Amino acid sequence: MKLTILAIITIAAAAFALQTGSVQTEPIKVRGCLQGNGSPESPWSLRGVALPPPPTAAPAGAPGGRGDGGARGGGAGARGRGDGAGQGVADAAGGRGAGGDRGAAPPAAPAPPPQPRVDLRLTDIDMSPWRNMFVEVEGTLGPRPATGLQEFRVTSARSAYGECR
């Protein structure tokens, strides 16, 4: 009975964590043209920012066979099977084999889909020195609101190369 109650509480906590999982804790860097003047009517903002893709775990690929070969050939014409089963191509001096199949390379990870452009309301720092400039800011994303700009808590800012249009 205690285990059942503990399992229910754990599942409920996990479900709650997934619902509120839109808050990012890792700092990210974004670039864009700084707009606004810091007032409540016109807050500091970056419009049309492309957020970096969320981090994902590296896919676990099947290890390929080594297939070094290592066959000792008798002459220049000895050819291996190429299946990595101890066969190889002998060098011209009749020495060590050059190896067979090196094993399959792991498949390339698919490219993440492009992130949609978002508008961010910058908070926690006075952005006056960079007014109307192209800037790079580092910080953390706040939760995505139903309406309005998504909050971005800035920890550092600097001017960057780019054009404001």
C-alpha atoms as an extended CHARMM CRD file, in Angstrom:
* protein
*
       165  EXT
         1         1  MET       CA              0.0000000000        0.0000000000        0.0000000000  PROA      1               0.0000000000
         2         2  LYS       CA              2.8290000000        2.4020000000        0.8690000000  PROA      2               0.0000000000
         3         3  LEU       CA              4.5370000000        1.6460000000       -2.4310000000  PROA      3               0.0000000000
         4         4  THR       CA              1.3360000000        2.3650000000       -4.3480000000  PROA      4               0.0000000000
         5         5  ILE       CA              0.9180000000        5.7440000000       -2.6880000000  PROA      5               0.0000000000
         6         6  LEU       CA              4.5950000000        6.5600000000       -3.2390000000  PROA      6               0.0000000000
         7         7  ALA       CA              4.2700000000        5.6080000000       -6.9330000000  PROA      7               0.0000000000
         8         8  ILE       CA              1.2030000000        7.8330000000       -7.3540000000  PROA      8               0.0000000000
         9         9  ILE       CA              2.9750000000       10.7810000000       -5.7480000000  PROA      9               0.0000000000
        10        10  THR       CA              6.0270000000       10.2360000000       -7.9630000000  PROA      10              0.0000000000
        11        11  ILE       CA              3.9080000000       10.1020000000      -11.1240000000  PROA      11              0.0000000000
        12        12  ALA       CA              2.0080000000       13.2310000000      -10.1020000000  PROA      12              0.0000000000
        13        13  ALA       CA              5.2590000000       15.0870000000       -9.4340000000  PROA      13              0.0000000000
        14        14  ALA       CA              6.6650000000       14.0060000000      -12.8070000000  PROA      14              0.0000000000
        15        15  ALA       CA              3.4980000000       15.1300000000      -14.6100000000  PROA      15              0.0000000000
        16        16  PHE       CA              3.6550000000       18.5060000000      -12.8540000000  PROA      16              0.0000000000
        17        17  ALA       CA              7.3260000000       18.9010000000      -13.7830000000  PROA      17              0.0000000000
        18        18  LEU       CA              6.5460000000       18.1880000000      -17.4410000000  PROA      18              0.0000000000
        19        19  GLN       CA              3.8050000000       20.8240000000      -17.4790000000  PROA      19              0.0000000000
        20        20  THR       CA              6.1040000000       23.5020000000      -16.0980000000  PROA      20              0.0000000000
        21        21  GLY       CA              9.1040000000       22.3290000000      -18.1300000000  PROA      21              0.0000000000
        22        22  SER       CA              9.0270000000       25.3390000000      -20.4810000000  PROA      22              0.0000000000
        23        23  VAL       CA             11.3720000000       27.3070000000      -18.2180000000  PROA      23              0.0000000000
        24        24  GLN       CA             14.9540000000       26.9540000000      -19.3400000000  PROA      24              0.0000000000
        25        25  THR       CA             17.7020000000       26.7630000000      -16.7420000000  PROA      25              0.0000000000
        26        26  GLU       CA             20.7620000000       26.5760000000      -19.0160000000  PROA      26              0.0000000000
        27        27  PRO       CA             22.0390000000       29.9660000000      -20.1970000000  PROA      27              0.0000000000
        28        28  ILE       CA             21.8560000000       30.5930000000      -23.9330000000  PROA      28              0.0000000000
        29        29  LYS       CA             23.1380000000       33.3330000000      -26.2310000000  PROA      29              0.0000000000
        30        30  VAL       CA             20.9090000000       35.1000000000      -28.7250000000  PROA      30              0.0000000000
        31        31  ARG       CA             21.5440000000       37.9590000000      -31.1400000000  PROA      31              0.0000000000
        32        32  GLY       CA             19.3100000000       40.6350000000      -32.5110000000  PROA      32              0.0000000000
        33        33  CYS       CA             18.5070000000       44.3300000000      -32.7920000000  PROA      33              0.0000000000
        34        34  LEU       CA             17.6780000000       45.9310000000      -29.4810000000  PROA      34              0.0000000000
        35        35  GLN       CA             14.3670000000       47.7810000000      -29.5020000000  PROA      35              0.0000000000
        36        36  GLY       CA             12.4550000000       49.7870000000      -26.9400000000  PROA      36              0.0000000000
        37        37  ASN       CA             13.5320000000       52.1810000000      -24.2190000000  PROA      37              0.0000000000
        38        38  GLY       CA             13.0950000000       50.1340000000      -21.0410000000  PROA      38              0.0000000000
        39        39  SER       CA              9.7820000000       51.6960000000      -20.0020000000  PROA      39              0.0000000000
        40        40  PRO       CA              6.6900000000       49.5950000000      -19.2060000000  PROA      40              0.0000000000
        41        41  GLU       CA              5.0930000000       50.9030000000      -22.4280000000  PROA      41              0.0000000000
        42        42  SER       CA              8.1500000000       50.0550000000      -24.5540000000  PROA      42              0.0000000000
        43        43  PRO       CA             10.2600000000       47.3950000000      -22.8020000000  PROA      43              0.0000000000
        44        44  TRP       CA             13.6820000000       46.3080000000      -24.0340000000  PROA      44              0.0000000000
        45        45  SER       CA             13.0990000000       43.6240000000      -26.6300000000  PROA      45              0.0000000000
        46        46  LEU       CA             14.6480000000       41.5590000000      -29.3730000000  PROA      46              0.0000000000
        47        47  ARG       CA             12.2800000000       40.7540000000      -32.2650000000  PROA      47              0.0000000000
        48        48  GLY       CA             12.4700000000       37.7190000000      -34.5320000000  PROA      48              0.0000000000
        49        49  VAL       CA             15.1730000000       35.8750000000      -32.5780000000  PROA      49              0.0000000000
        50        50  ALA       CA             16.1010000000       32.3300000000      -33.5900000000  PROA      50              0.0000000000
        51        51  LEU       CA             16.5840000000       30.3510000000      -30.3920000000  PROA      51              0.0000000000
        52        52  PRO       CA             19.1890000000       27.5780000000      -30.3800000000  PROA      52              0.0000000000
        53        53  PRO       CA             17.7430000000       24.0670000000      -30.5970000000  PROA      53              0.0000000000
        54        54  PRO       CA             17.1700000000       22.3340000000      -27.2770000000  PROA      54              0.0000000000
        55        55  PRO       CA             19.9960000000       20.0260000000      -26.2380000000  PROA      55              0.0000000000
        56        56  THR       CA             19.3810000000       16.3640000000      -26.9470000000  PROA      56              0.0000000000
        57        57  ALA       CA             21.1650000000       13.2260000000      -25.9290000000  PROA      57              0.0000000000
        58        58  ALA       CA             23.5650000000       11.8170000000      -28.5020000000  PROA      58              0.0000000000
        59        59  PRO       CA             22.1050000000        8.7740000000      -30.2200000000  PROA      59              0.0000000000
        60        60  ALA       CA             23.7060000000        5.5070000000      -29.2520000000  PROA      60              0.0000000000
        61        61  GLY       CA             25.0050000000        3.9070000000      -32.4110000000  PROA      61              0.0000000000
        62        62  ALA       CA             25.9760000000        0.2840000000      -32.7890000000  PROA      62              0.0000000000
        63        63  PRO       CA             29.7150000000       -0.1070000000      -32.6120000000  PROA      63              0.0000000000
        64        64  GLY       CA             31.2280000000       -1.0060000000      -35.9640000000  PROA      64              0.0000000000
        65        65  GLY       CA             33.5720000000       -3.9320000000      -36.3960000000  PROA      65              0.0000000000
        66        66  ARG       CA             37.2440000000       -3.0810000000      -36.3190000000  PROA      66              0.0000000000
        67        67  GLY       CA             38.2830000000       -5.4560000000      -39.0830000000  PROA      67              0.0000000000
        68        68  ASP       CA             41.9940000000       -4.6220000000      -38.9350000000  PROA      68              0.0000000000
        69        69  GLY       CA             42.8350000000       -7.6360000000      -40.9660000000  PROA      69              0.0000000000
        70        70  GLY       CA             46.3620000000       -8.3770000000      -39.9080000000  PROA      70              0.0000000000
        71        71  ALA       CA             46.8580000000      -11.1660000000      -42.4310000000  PROA      71              0.0000000000
        72        72  ARG       CA             50.4500000000      -11.8080000000      -43.3980000000  PROA      72              0.0000000000
        73        73  GLY       CA             50.5890000000      -11.9200000000      -47.1360000000  PROA      73              0.0000000000
        74        74  GLY       CA             53.0320000000      -13.8360000000      -49.2790000000  PROA      74              0.0000000000
        75        75  GLY       CA             53.3790000000      -11.3500000000      -52.0530000000  PROA      75              0.0000000000
        76        76  ALA       CA             52.0800000000       -8.3200000000      -53.8300000000  PROA      76              0.0000000000
        77        77  GLY       CA             48.9850000000       -9.9240000000      -55.2790000000  PROA      77              0.0000000000
        78        78  ALA       CA             47.3900000000      -11.3580000000      -52.1400000000  PROA      78              0.0000000000
        79        79  ARG       CA             43.9020000000       -9.8860000000      -51.6980000000  PROA      79              0.0000000000
        80        80  GLY       CA             41.6380000000      -10.1450000000      -48.7130000000  PROA      80              0.0000000000
        81        81  ARG       CA             37.9460000000      -10.8260000000      -48.5440000000  PROA      81              0.0000000000
        82        82  GLY       CA             37.2220000000       -7.3350000000      -47.1840000000  PROA      82              0.0000000000
        83        83  ASP       CA             34.8760000000       -8.6250000000      -44.5070000000  PROA      83              0.0000000000
        84        84  GLY       CA             37.2090000000       -7.9780000000      -41.6000000000  PROA      84              0.0000000000
        85        85  ALA       CA             37.6800000000      -11.6870000000      -40.9350000000  PROA      85              0.0000000000
        86        86  GLY       CA             41.4430000000      -11.5590000000      -40.5890000000  PROA      86              0.0000000000
        87        87  GLN       CA             41.9910000000      -11.0640000000      -44.3040000000  PROA      87              0.0000000000
        88        88  GLY       CA             43.7090000000       -8.0930000000      -45.8090000000  PROA      88              0.0000000000
        89        89  VAL       CA             45.6550000000       -6.7350000000      -48.7260000000  PROA      89              0.0000000000
        90        90  ALA       CA             49.3480000000       -7.5980000000      -48.4900000000  PROA      90              0.0000000000
        91        91  ASP       CA             51.8360000000       -4.8430000000      -49.1270000000  PROA      91              0.0000000000
        92        92  ALA       CA             54.3760000000       -5.0430000000      -51.9470000000  PROA      92              0.0000000000
        93        93  ALA       CA             57.1730000000       -6.2240000000      -49.6420000000  PROA      93              0.0000000000
        94        94  GLY       CA             55.1640000000       -9.2860000000      -48.6900000000  PROA      94              0.0000000000
        95        95  GLY       CA             54.6920000000       -8.0490000000      -45.1700000000  PROA      95              0.0000000000
        96        96  ARG       CA             51.6930000000       -7.2220000000      -43.0800000000  PROA      96              0.0000000000
        97        97  GLY       CA             48.2000000000       -6.9970000000      -44.5590000000  PROA      97              0.0000000000
        98        98  ALA       CA             46.6240000000       -3.5890000000      -44.9530000000  PROA      98              0.0000000000
        99        99  GLY       CA             43.2990000000       -4.5860000000      -43.4360000000  PROA      99              0.0000000000
       100       100  GLY       CA             39.8490000000       -5.3070000000      -44.6190000000  PROA      100             0.0000000000
       101       101  ASP       CA             36.5340000000       -3.6890000000      -43.8480000000  PROA      101             0.0000000000
       102       102  ARG       CA             36.9180000000       -1.1060000000      -41.1070000000  PROA      102             0.0000000000
       103       103  GLY       CA             33.3330000000       -1.4590000000      -39.9250000000  PROA      103             0.0000000000
       104       104  ALA       CA             30.3130000000        0.6340000000      -40.6130000000  PROA      104             0.0000000000
       105       105  ALA       CA             30.3530000000        4.2340000000      -39.4790000000  PROA      105             0.0000000000
       106       106  PRO       CA             27.5080000000        5.1970000000      -37.1500000000  PROA      106             0.0000000000
       107       107  PRO       CA             24.6400000000        6.8890000000      -38.9710000000  PROA      107             0.0000000000
       108       108  ALA       CA             24.7000000000       10.6610000000      -38.9900000000  PROA      108             0.0000000000
       109       109  ALA       CA             22.2740000000       12.3060000000      -36.5730000000  PROA      109             0.0000000000
       110       110  PRO       CA             19.4040000000       14.0290000000      -38.3690000000  PROA      110             0.0000000000
       111       111  ALA       CA             19.5510000000       17.8000000000      -38.3560000000  PROA      111             0.0000000000
       112       112  PRO       CA             17.1840000000       19.3560000000      -35.8200000000  PROA      112             0.0000000000
       113       113  PRO       CA             14.2200000000       21.1970000000      -37.3270000000  PROA      113             0.0000000000
       114       114  PRO       CA             14.6570000000       24.9710000000      -37.5230000000  PROA      114             0.0000000000
       115       115  GLN       CA             13.3620000000       26.7930000000      -34.4830000000  PROA      115             0.0000000000
       116       116  PRO       CA             10.5620000000       29.3170000000      -35.0300000000  PROA      116             0.0000000000
       117       117  ARG       CA             11.4980000000       32.9510000000      -34.5770000000  PROA      117             0.0000000000
       118       118  VAL       CA             10.3190000000       34.4840000000      -31.2940000000  PROA      118             0.0000000000
       119       119  ASP       CA             10.1100000000       37.9190000000      -29.7160000000  PROA      119             0.0000000000
       120       120  LEU       CA             11.8040000000       38.3290000000      -26.3360000000  PROA      120             0.0000000000
       121       121  ARG       CA             11.3020000000       40.8990000000      -23.5600000000  PROA      121             0.0000000000
       122       122  LEU       CA             14.6980000000       41.5170000000      -21.9380000000  PROA      122             0.0000000000
       123       123  THR       CA             14.7720000000       41.8920000000      -18.1540000000  PROA      123             0.0000000000
       124       124  ASP       CA             17.2430000000       42.0900000000      -15.2550000000  PROA      124             0.0000000000
       125       125  ILE       CA             19.7100000000       44.5030000000      -16.9020000000  PROA      125             0.0000000000
       126       126  ASP       CA             19.6930000000       48.1070000000      -18.1390000000  PROA      126             0.0000000000
       127       127  MET       CA             20.2230000000       47.9020000000      -21.8970000000  PROA      127             0.0000000000
       128       128  SER       CA             20.6040000000       51.6990000000      -22.4290000000  PROA      128             0.0000000000
       129       129  PRO       CA             24.2440000000       51.5280000000      -23.6570000000  PROA      129             0.0000000000
       130       130  TRP       CA             23.1660000000       49.3220000000      -26.5730000000  PROA      130             0.0000000000
       131       131  ARG       CA             20.0140000000       51.2200000000      -27.6280000000  PROA      131             0.0000000000
       132       132  ASN       CA             19.1780000000       50.5960000000      -31.3310000000  PROA      132             0.0000000000
       133       133  MET       CA             22.2740000000       48.3890000000      -31.7680000000  PROA      133             0.0000000000
       134       134  PHE       CA             22.7940000000       44.7910000000      -32.8210000000  PROA      134             0.0000000000
       135       135  VAL       CA             23.5650000000       42.9550000000      -29.5650000000  PROA      135             0.0000000000
       136       136  GLU       CA             24.3770000000       39.5180000000      -28.2210000000  PROA      136             0.0000000000
       137       137  VAL       CA             22.7850000000       38.7490000000      -24.8770000000  PROA      137             0.0000000000
       138       138  GLU       CA             23.2470000000       35.7410000000      -22.6310000000  PROA      138             0.0000000000
       139       139  GLY       CA             20.6650000000       34.6030000000      -20.1320000000  PROA      139             0.0000000000
       140       140  THR       CA             17.7820000000       32.2530000000      -19.4680000000  PROA      140             0.0000000000
       141       141  LEU       CA             14.3190000000       32.0000000000      -20.9560000000  PROA      141             0.0000000000
       142       142  GLY       CA             11.2560000000       32.4760000000      -18.8230000000  PROA      142             0.0000000000
       143       143  PRO       CA              7.9920000000       30.6070000000      -19.3510000000  PROA      143             0.0000000000
       144       144  ARG       CA              6.1760000000       31.1820000000      -22.6280000000  PROA      144             0.0000000000
       145       145  PRO       CA              3.1420000000       33.4100000000      -21.9430000000  PROA      145             0.0000000000
       146       146  ALA       CA             -0.2400000000       32.9440000000      -23.6000000000  PROA      146             0.0000000000
       147       147  THR       CA              0.0200000000       36.4950000000      -24.9960000000  PROA      147             0.0000000000
       148       148  GLY       CA              2.7960000000       39.0380000000      -25.2160000000  PROA      148             0.0000000000
       149       149  LEU       CA              6.5610000000       38.6720000000      -25.3150000000  PROA      149             0.0000000000
       150       150  GLN       CA              8.4570000000       35.7880000000      -23.7510000000  PROA      150             0.0000000000
       151       151  GLU       CA             10.7290000000       36.9000000000      -20.9200000000  PROA      151             0.0000000000
       152       152  PHE       CA             14.5040000000       36.5670000000      -21.2670000000  PROA      152             0.0000000000
       153       153  ARG       CA             16.4940000000       37.1760000000      -18.0560000000  PROA      153             0.0000000000
       154       154  VAL       CA             19.7410000000       38.7660000000      -19.2610000000  PROA      154             0.0000000000
       155       155  THR       CA             22.9520000000       38.0290000000      -17.3540000000  PROA      155             0.0000000000
       156       156  SER       CA             25.3520000000       39.7020000000      -19.8060000000  PROA      156             0.0000000000
       157       157  ALA       CA             25.1800000000       41.7910000000      -22.9630000000  PROA      157             0.0000000000
       158       158  ARG       CA             27.6180000000       43.0610000000      -25.5530000000  PROA      158             0.0000000000
       159       159  SER       CA             27.5430000000       44.7000000000      -28.9420000000  PROA      159             0.0000000000
       160       160  ALA       CA             27.8780000000       42.3270000000      -31.8800000000  PROA      160             0.0000000000
       161       161  TYR       CA             28.4010000000       42.4870000000      -35.6100000000  PROA      161             0.0000000000
       162       162  GLY       CA             25.2140000000       42.6500000000      -37.5700000000  PROA      162             0.0000000000
       163       163  GLU       CA             22.7750000000       45.0250000000      -39.2050000000  PROA      163             0.0000000000
       164       164  CYS       CA             19.6140000000       46.4340000000      -37.7130000000  PROA      164             0.0000000000
       165       165  ARG       CA             16.9490000000       46.9760000000      -40.3470000000  PROA      165             0.0000000000
